[in-house]
Amino acid sequence: MPWNETGLSKFGDPIRKPYRVAFSVEATDGGYICDVHPAFACYISHLLTSE
């Protein structure tokens, strides 16, 4: 996972879309593993739960 120099600044504002998104999808024997950057997951969660 890419971190910037401060490490936690990408978690600052969950409403604002992260400027750099990191994710990967790997095929496994029984399906897929999807690894999503926490800042992007927080942003998507906010979009899905806001009214």
N, C-alpha and C positions, 0 to 999 in steps of 0.2 A: 504494500500500500504506500502510495507516495505521501510524504508528509512535508510540509514546508518548514522553514527554519524555526518557527515558534512551536510547531507540533500541534497545538490545539486551536489555532486561529480559524481553521475550517469549520469548527463547531460553533462559531460565534452566533450567527443569526439564522435560525432554521427556516425563516420565511424567504430569505434571499436565495436564489438558485446558486449553487456553488459554481465558480468560474472554471473549475477543472474537475472532471468526474472520472473516477477510476473504477473499472469493474472488469471482471473476467468470468467466463463461463467455461467449465471443463466437463467433458463427457466422462461418465463413470460407468461401471458395469450395470448399475440399476437405474441410471437416469443422468441428471446433470447437477453440478454444483455451481451456484452463482455467488460470486463474491462481489459485494457492492460497497463502495466507500461509505462510511457512516454519515458523512455530511449529506450525501445524495439521498441516502435512506431517510434521513431526518426531513429533508426537503419534500420528498414524495409523501411521507407520512403526514406532513402538515397540509399538503394539497388535498389529500384524501379525507382529512378530518375537519377541514375548515368549511364553514357554511357560506 
